């Protein structure tokens, strides 16, 4: 469904988000039917 292997899903479910690029996360989210919003702000 998400276009990635089961071990990659396992990494994601275990919170190993640093193993994924932003593009991969966005692709999986949109494949799951989610809408992406990105907000960029200045650092304080």
CHARMM-style PDB file with segment names, atoms N, HN, CA, C and O in Angstrom:
ATOM      1  N   UNK     1       0.809  -1.196   0.000  1.00  0.00      PROA
ATOM      2  CA  UNK     1       0.000   0.000   0.000  1.00  0.00      PROA
ATOM      3  C   UNK     1       0.859   1.270   0.000  1.00  0.00      PROA
ATOM      4  O   UNK     1       0.567   2.217  -0.730  1.00  0.00      PROA
ATOM      5  N   UNK     2       1.909   1.287   0.812  1.00  0.00      PROA
ATOM      6  HN  UNK     2       2.146   0.518   1.405  1.00  0.00      PROA
ATOM      7  CA  UNK     2       2.733   2.485   0.918  1.00  0.00      PROA
ATOM      8  C   UNK     2       3.912   2.486  -0.055  1.00  0.00      PROA
ATOM      9  O   UNK     2       4.623   3.485  -0.166  1.00  0.00      PROA
ATOM     10  N   UNK     3       4.116   1.405  -0.737  1.00  0.00      PROA
ATOM     11  HN  UNK     3       3.539   0.594  -0.647  1.00  0.00      PROA
ATOM     12  CA  UNK     3       5.195   1.346  -1.717  1.00  0.00      PROA
ATOM     13  C   UNK     3       6.567   1.113  -1.117  1.00  0.00      PROA
ATOM     14  O   UNK     3       7.579   1.411  -1.751  1.00  0.00      PROA
ATOM     15  N   UNK     4       6.615   0.584   0.093  1.00  0.00      PROA
ATOM     16  HN  UNK     4       5.792   0.341   0.608  1.00  0.00      PROA
ATOM     17  CA  UNK     4       7.891   0.257   0.734  1.00  0.00      PROA
ATOM     18  C   UNK     4       7.810  -1.153   1.310  1.00  0.00      PROA
ATOM     19  O   UNK     4       6.723  -1.712   1.457  1.00  0.00      PROA
ATOM     20  N   UNK     5       8.959  -1.716   1.629  1.00  0.00      PROA
ATOM     21  HN  UNK     5       9.842  -1.262   1.510  1.00  0.00      PROA
ATOM     22  CA  UNK     5       8.998  -3.082   2.153  1.00  0.00      PROA
ATOM     23  C   UNK     5       8.558  -3.128   3.614  1.00  0.00      PROA
ATOM     24  O   UNK     5       8.537  -2.105   4.298  1.00  0.00      PROA
ATOM     25  N   UNK     6       8.213  -4.307   4.077  1.00  0.00      PROA
ATOM     26  HN  UNK     6       8.230  -5.138   3.521  1.00  0.00      PROA
ATOM     27  CA  UNK     6       7.784  -4.495   5.463  1.00  0.00      PROA
ATOM     28  C   UNK     6       8.886  -4.096   6.446  1.00  0.00      PROA
ATOM     29  O   UNK     6       8.577  -3.475   7.463  1.00  0.00      PROA
ATOM     30  N   UNK     7      10.158  -4.422   6.192  1.00  0.00      PROA
ATOM     31  HN  UNK     7      10.410  -4.927   5.366  1.00  0.00      PROA
ATOM     32  CA  UNK     7      11.188  -3.969   7.139  1.00  0.00      PROA
ATOM     33  C   UNK     7      11.255  -2.438   7.265  1.00  0.00      PROA
ATOM     34  O   UNK     7      11.554  -1.916   8.339  1.00  0.00      PROA
ATOM     35  N   UNK     8      10.978  -1.729   6.176  1.00  0.00      PROA
ATOM     36  HN  UNK     8      10.736  -2.153   5.303  1.00  0.00      PROA
ATOM     37  CA  UNK     8      10.968  -0.263   6.235  1.00  0.00      PROA
ATOM     38  C   UNK     8       9.793   0.227   7.083  1.00  0.00      PROA
ATOM     39  O   UNK     8       9.929   1.189   7.838  1.00  0.00      PROA
ATOM     40  N   UNK     9       8.641  -0.436   6.957  1.00  0.00      PROA
ATOM     41  HN  UNK     9       8.531  -1.217   6.343  1.00  0.00      PROA
ATOM     42  CA  UNK     9       7.483  -0.094   7.800  1.00  0.00      PROA
ATOM     43  C   UNK     9       7.818  -0.354   9.260  1.00  0.00      PROA
ATOM     44  O   UNK     9       7.452   0.431  10.135  1.00  0.00      PROA
ATOM     45  N   UNK    10       8.506  -1.445   9.521  1.00  0.00      PROA
ATOM     46  HN  UNK    10       8.803  -2.083   8.810  1.00  0.00      PROA
ATOM     47  CA  UNK    10       8.917  -1.775  10.876  1.00  0.00      PROA
ATOM     48  C   UNK    10       9.824  -0.686  11.449  1.00  0.00      PROA
ATOM     49  O   UNK    10       9.659  -0.284  12.601  1.00  0.00      PROA
ATOM     50  N   UNK    11      10.779  -0.207  10.652  1.00  0.00      PROA
ATOM     51  HN  UNK    11      10.913  -0.533   9.716  1.00  0.00      PROA
ATOM     52  CA  UNK    11      11.640   0.896  11.091  1.00  0.00      PROA
ATOM     53  C   UNK    11      10.809   2.118  11.448  1.00  0.00      PROA
ATOM     54  O   UNK    11      11.037   2.756  12.475  1.00  0.00      PROA
ATOM     55  N   UNK    12       9.854   2.436  10.604  1.00  0.00      PROA
ATOM     56  HN  UNK    12       9.668   1.917   9.770  1.00  0.00      PROA
ATOM     57  CA  UNK    12       8.999   3.594  10.842  1.00  0.00      PROA
ATOM     58  C   UNK    12       8.180   3.426  12.121  1.00  0.00      PROA
ATOM     59  O   UNK    12       8.072   4.353  12.923  1.00  0.00      PROA
ATOM     60  N   UNK    13       7.611   2.250  12.303  1.00  0.00      PROA
ATOM     61  HN  UNK    13       7.699   1.496  11.652  1.00  0.00      PROA
ATOM     62  CA  UNK    13       6.786   1.992  13.480  1.00  0.00      PROA
ATOM     63  C   UNK    13       7.605   1.997  14.771  1.00  0.00      PROA
ATOM     64  O   UNK    13       7.069   2.256  15.848  1.00  0.00      PROA
ATOM     65  N   UNK    14       8.886   1.715  14.664  1.00  0.00      PROA
ATOM     66  HN  UNK    14       9.322   1.505  13.789  1.00  0.00      PROA
ATOM     67  CA  UNK    14       9.770   1.731  15.833  1.00  0.00      PROA
ATOM     68  C   UNK    14      10.350   3.120  16.105  1.00  0.00      PROA
ATOM     69  O   UNK    14      11.168   3.298  17.007  1.00  0.00      PROA
ATOM     70  N   UNK    15       9.911   4.103  15.307  1.00  0.00      PROA
ATOM     71  HN  UNK    15       9.246   3.958  14.574  1.00  0.00      PROA
ATOM     72  CA  UNK    15      10.341   5.469  15.551  1.00  0.00      PROA
ATOM     73  C   UNK    15      11.695   5.831  14.964  1.00  0.00      PROA
ATOM     74  O   UNK    15      12.263   6.868  15.306  1.00  0.00      PROA
ATOM     75  N   UNK    16      12.217   4.986  14.086  1.00  0.00      PROA
ATOM     76  HN  UNK    16      11.755   4.143  13.808  1.00  0.00      PROA
ATOM     77  CA  UNK    16      13.523   5.258  13.478  1.00  0.00      PROA
ATOM     78  C   UNK    16      13.355   6.200  12.279  1.00  0.00      PROA
ATOM     79  O   UNK    16      13.721   5.870  11.151  1.00  0.00      PROA
ATOM     80  N   UNK    17      12.804   7.357  12.552  1.00  0.00      PROA
ATOM     81  HN  UNK    17      12.507   7.625  13.469  1.00  0.00      PROA
ATOM     82  CA  UNK    17      12.466   8.309  11.501  1.00  0.00      PROA
ATOM     83  C   UNK    17      13.706   8.867  10.813  1.00  0.00      PROA
ATOM     84  O   UNK    17      13.635   9.306   9.665  1.00  0.00      PROA
ATOM     85  N   UNK    18      14.846   8.852  11.510  1.00  0.00      PROA
ATOM     86  HN  UNK    18      14.905   8.495  12.443  1.00  0.00      PROA
ATOM     87  CA  UNK    18      16.083   9.362  10.925  1.00  0.00      PROA
ATOM     88  C   UNK    18      16.575   8.514   9.755  1.00  0.00      PROA
ATOM     89  O   UNK    18      17.460   8.943   9.015  1.00  0.00      PROA
ATOM     90  N   UNK    19      16.018   7.321   9.579  1.00  0.00      PROA
ATOM     91  HN  UNK    19      15.299   6.972  10.180  1.00  0.00      PROA
ATOM     92  CA  UNK    19      16.399   6.450   8.463  1.00  0.00      PROA
ATOM     93  C   UNK    19      15.678   6.810   7.171  1.00  0.00      PROA
ATOM     94  O   UNK    19      15.955   6.223   6.125  1.00  0.00      PROA
ATOM     95  N   UNK    20      14.755   7.770   7.232  1.00  0.00      PROA
ATOM     96  HN  UNK    20      14.531   8.246   8.082  1.00  0.00      PROA
ATOM     97  CA  UNK    20      13.928   8.127   6.088  1.00  0.00      PROA
ATOM     98  C   UNK    20      14.193   9.557   5.656  1.00  0.00      PROA
ATOM     99  O   UNK    20      14.388  10.443   6.487  1.00  0.00      PROA
ATOM    100  N   UNK    21      14.199   9.771   4.370  1.00  0.00      PROA
ATOM    101  HN  UNK    21      14.040   9.051   3.694  1.00  0.00      PROA
ATOM    102  CA  UNK    21      14.270  11.128   3.847  1.00  0.00      PROA
ATOM    103  C   UNK    21      12.888  11.753   3.870  1.00  0.00      PROA
ATOM    104  O   UNK    21      11.877  11.055   3.942  1.00  0.00      PROA
ATOM    105  N   UNK    22      12.860  13.059   3.808  1.00  0.00      PROA
ATOM    106  HN  UNK    22      13.681  13.625   3.750  1.00  0.00      PROA
ATOM    107  CA  UNK    22      11.588  13.768   3.812  1.00  0.00      PROA
ATOM    108  C   UNK    22      10.709  13.335   2.646  1.00  0.00      PROA
ATOM    109  O   UNK    22       9.498  13.181   2.803  1.00  0.00      PROA
ATOM    110  N   UNK    23      11.313  13.140   1.482  1.00  0.00      PROA
ATOM    111  HN  UNK    23      12.297  13.265   1.355  1.00  0.00      PROA
ATOM    112  CA  UNK    23      10.533  12.732   0.312  1.00  0.00      PROA
ATOM    113  C   UNK    23       9.888  11.372   0.517  1.00  0.00      PROA
ATOM    114  O   UNK    23       8.749  11.164   0.099  1.00  0.00      PROA
ATOM    115  N   UNK    24      10.589  10.444   1.152  1.00  0.00      PROA
ATOM    116  HN  UNK    24      11.514  10.613   1.492  1.00  0.00      PROA
ATOM    117  CA  UNK    24      10.029   9.119   1.414  1.00  0.00      PROA
ATOM    118  C   UNK    24       8.855   9.201   2.392  1.00  0.00      PROA
ATOM    119  O   UNK    24       7.839   8.531   2.205  1.00  0.00      PROA
ATOM    120  N   UNK    25       8.996  10.022   3.428  1.00  0.00      PROA
ATOM    121  HN  UNK    25       9.822  10.566   3.580  1.00  0.00      PROA
ATOM    122  CA  UNK    25       7.917  10.178   4.403  1.00  0.00      PROA
ATOM    123  C   UNK    25       6.687  10.809   3.773  1.00  0.00      PROA
ATOM    124  O   UNK    25       5.561  10.389   4.041  1.00  0.00      PROA
ATOM    125  N   UNK    26       6.902  11.821   2.933  1.00  0.00      PROA
ATOM    126  HN  UNK    26       7.817  12.162   2.716  1.00  0.00      PROA
ATOM    127  CA  UNK    26       5.788  12.465   2.249  1.00  0.00      PROA
ATOM    128  C   UNK    26       5.110  11.484   1.302  1.00  0.00      PROA
ATOM    129  O   UNK    26       3.881  11.435   1.240  1.00  0.00      PROA
ATOM    130  N   UNK    27       5.889  10.706   0.568  1.00  0.00      PROA
ATOM    131  HN  UNK    27       6.887  10.745   0.617  1.00  0.00      PROA
ATOM    132  CA  UNK    27       5.313   9.727  -0.352  1.00  0.00      PROA
ATOM    133  C   UNK    27       4.476   8.689   0.380  1.00  0.00      PROA
ATOM    134  O   UNK    27       3.392   8.332  -0.082  1.00  0.00      PROA
ATOM    135  N   UNK    28       4.964   8.200   1.518  1.00  0.00      PROA
ATOM    136  HN  UNK    28       5.844   8.490   1.894  1.00  0.00      PROA
ATOM    137  CA  UNK    28       4.206   7.210   2.286  1.00  0.00      PROA
ATOM    138  C   UNK    28       2.928   7.823   2.849  1.00  0.00      PROA
ATOM    139  O   UNK    28       1.874   7.187   2.833  1.00  0.00      PROA
ATOM    140  N   UNK    29       3.018   9.045   3.342  1.00  0.00      PROA
ATOM    141  HN  UNK    29       3.875   9.561   3.355  1.00  0.00      PROA
ATOM    142  CA  UNK    29       1.841   9.704   3.904  1.00  0.00      PROA
ATOM    143  C   UNK    29       0.767   9.920   2.843  1.00  0.00      PROA
ATOM    144  O   UNK    29      -0.412   9.673   3.096  1.00  0.00      PROA
ATOM    145  N   UNK    30       1.163  10.374   1.668  1.00  0.00      PROA
ATOM    146  HN  UNK    30       2.121  10.575   1.463  1.00  0.00      PROA
ATOM    147  CA  UNK    30       0.171  10.591   0.615  1.00  0.00      PROA
ATOM    148  C   UNK    30      -0.397   9.271   0.115  1.00  0.00      PROA
ATOM    149  O   UNK    30      -1.574   9.201  -0.239  1.00  0.00      PROA
ATOM    150  N   UNK    31       0.422   8.221   0.081  1.00  0.00      PROA
ATOM    151  HN  UNK    31       1.378   8.277   0.369  1.00  0.00      PROA
ATOM    152  CA  UNK    31      -0.076   6.903  -0.309  1.00  0.00      PROA
ATOM    153  C   UNK    31      -1.109   6.389   0.690  1.00  0.00      PROA
ATOM    154  O   UNK    31      -2.003   5.622   0.331  1.00  0.00      PROA
ATOM    155  N   UNK    32      -0.978   6.819   1.948  1.00  0.00      PROA
ATOM    156  HN  UNK    32      -0.252   7.441   2.240  1.00  0.00      PROA
ATOM    157  CA  UNK    32      -1.928   6.420   2.995  1.00  0.00      PROA
ATOM    158  C   UNK    32      -3.163   7.320   3.006  1.00  0.00      PROA
ATOM    159  O   UNK    32      -4.050   7.155   3.843  1.00  0.00      PROA
ATOM    160  N   UNK    33      -3.215   8.272   2.074  1.00  0.00      PROA
ATOM    161  HN  UNK    33      -2.494   8.406   1.395  1.00  0.00      PROA
ATOM    162  CA  UNK    33      -4.375   9.148   1.988  1.00  0.00      PROA
ATOM    163  C   UNK    33      -4.318  10.353   2.895  1.00  0.00      PROA
ATOM    164  O   UNK    33      -5.339  10.995   3.139  1.00  0.00      PROA
ATOM    165  N   UNK    34      -3.143  10.668   3.398  1.00  0.00      PROA
ATOM    166  HN  UNK    34      -2.313  10.146   3.200  1.00  0.00      PROA
ATOM    167  CA  UNK    34      -2.994  11.822   4.279  1.00  0.00      PROA
ATOM    168  C   UNK    34      -2.657  13.063   3.469  1.00  0.00      PROA
ATOM    169  O   UNK    34      -2.088  12.974   2.381  1.00  0.00      PROA
ATOM    170  N   UNK    35      -3.009  14.205   4.004  1.00  0.00      PROA
ATOM    171  HN  UNK    35      -3.471  14.277   4.888  1.00  0.00      PROA
ATOM    172  CA  UNK    35      -2.690  15.489   3.381  1.00  0.00      PROA
ATOM    173  C   UNK    35      -1.496  16.076   4.118  1.00  0.00      PROA
ATOM    174  O   UNK    35      -1.456  16.064   5.348  1.00  0.00      PROA
ATOM    175  N   UNK    36      -0.537  16.581   3.383  1.00  0.00      PROA
ATOM    176  HN  UNK    36      -0.569  16.590   2.384  1.00  0.00      PROA
ATOM    177  CA  UNK    36       0.698  17.120   3.974  1.00  0.00      PROA
ATOM    178  C   UNK    36       0.630  18.642   3.997  1.00  0.00      PROA
ATOM    179  O   UNK    36       0.276  19.277   3.004  1.00  0.00      PROA
ATOM    180  N   UNK    37       0.973  19.211   5.141  1.00  0.00      PROA
ATOM    181  HN  UNK    37       1.260  18.694   5.948  1.00  0.00      PROA
ATOM    182  CA  UNK    37       1.150  20.654   5.276  1.00  0.00      PROA
ATOM    183  C   UNK    37       2.531  20.887   5.860  1.00  0.00      PROA
ATOM    184  O   UNK    37       2.908  20.270   6.857  1.00  0.00      PROA
ATOM    185  N   UNK    38       3.273  21.773   5.240  1.00  0.00      PROA
ATOM    186  HN  UNK    38       2.967  22.274   4.431  1.00  0.00      PROA
ATOM    187  CA  UNK    38       4.620  22.092   5.716  1.00  0.00      PROA
ATOM    188  C   UNK    38       4.654  23.560   6.089  1.00  0.00      PROA
ATOM    189  O   UNK    38       4.300  24.426   5.289  1.00  0.00      PROA
ATOM    190  N   UNK    39       5.081  23.827   7.301  1.00  0.00      PROA
ATOM    191  HN  UNK    39       5.369  23.123   7.950  1.00  0.00      PROA
ATOM    192  CA  UNK    39       5.170  25.198   7.781  1.00  0.00      PROA
ATOM    193  C   UNK    39       6.624  25.478   8.152  1.00  0.00      PROA
ATOM    194  O   UNK    39       7.220  24.750   8.946  1.00  0.00      PROA
ATOM    195  N   UNK    40       7.182  26.521   7.582  1.00  0.00      PROA
ATOM    196  HN  UNK    40       6.698  27.113   6.937  1.00  0.00      PROA
ATOM    197  CA  UNK    40       8.552  26.903   7.851  1.00  0.00      PROA
ATOM    198  C   UNK    40       8.541  28.237   8.579  1.00  0.00      PROA
ATOM    199  O   UNK    40       7.911  29.195   8.131  1.00  0.00      PROA
ATOM    200  N   UNK    41       9.242  28.293   9.705  1.00  0.00      PROA
ATOM    201  HN  UNK    41       9.753  27.515  10.069  1.00  0.00      PROA
ATOM    202  CA  UNK    41       9.300  29.519  10.482  1.00  0.00      PROA
ATOM    203  C   UNK    41      10.755  29.853  10.788  1.00  0.00      PROA
ATOM    204  O   UNK    41      11.643  29.016  10.630  1.00  0.00      PROA
ATOM    205  N   UNK    42      10.983  31.064  11.221  1.00  0.00      PROA
ATOM    206  HN  UNK    42      10.262  31.745  11.349  1.00  0.00      PROA
ATOM    207  CA  UNK    42      12.327  31.449  11.606  1.00  0.00      PROA
ATOM    208  C   UNK    42      12.664  30.884  12.972  1.00  0.00      PROA
ATOM    209  O   UNK    42      11.782  30.672  13.804  1.00  0.00      PROA
ATOM    210  N   UNK    43      13.948  30.643  13.196  1.00  0.00      PROA
ATOM    211  HN  UNK    43      14.665  30.815  12.520  1.00  0.00      PROA
ATOM    212  CA  UNK    43      14.398  30.145  14.488  1.00  0.00      PROA
ATOM    213  C   UNK    43      14.382  31.290  15.486  1.00  0.00      PROA
ATOM    214  O   UNK    43      14.627  32.440  15.125  1.00  0.00      PROA
ATOM    215  N   UNK    44      14.098  30.977  16.726  1.00  0.00      PROA
ATOM    216  HN  UNK    44      13.899  30.042  17.020  1.00  0.00      PROA
ATOM    217  CA  UNK    44      14.044  31.995  17.776  1.00  0.00      PROA
ATOM    218  C   UNK    44      15.369  32.074  18.475  1.00  0.00      PROA
ATOM    219  OT1 UNK    44      15.535  32.873  19.396  1.00  0.00      PROA
TER     220      UNK     44
END
